[in-house]
Amino acid sequence: MDTATKETNHQALERIAHTNLSDERDSLIIADILRRTGFPNVVVTCGIVYLEGRGTIATPPASIHGIAKMLLKIIKEQEKN
């Protein structure tokens, strides 16, 4: 990939949050962000995020788009404070 076309993590989150499509690259981006923020066992596959590596009652599976929206919301709240 050309360096001029690389996205920042924030740009990738914006794109994922506002589309209905995702690919393997998106899965890797979300997994990397979540691992660095305290979810070392996260698994992202076929557009589904398993925060604990599997679905549990405490952490049920979520869509990659929903997780991206949640992360953006957290970022915006932190920027306010």
Number of C-alpha atoms within 10 A of each C-alpha: 5 5 6 6 7 10 11 10 13 13 11 17 23 16 18 23 21 13 9 10 12 15 11 11 10 20 19 14 17 23 23 16 16 19 15 9 9 10 16 14 13 18 21 23 15 11 16 16 26 21 24 16 15 14 14 11 6 8 13 12 19 15 16 26 24 15 20 21 18 14 19 16 12 11 12 11 10 9 8 6 5
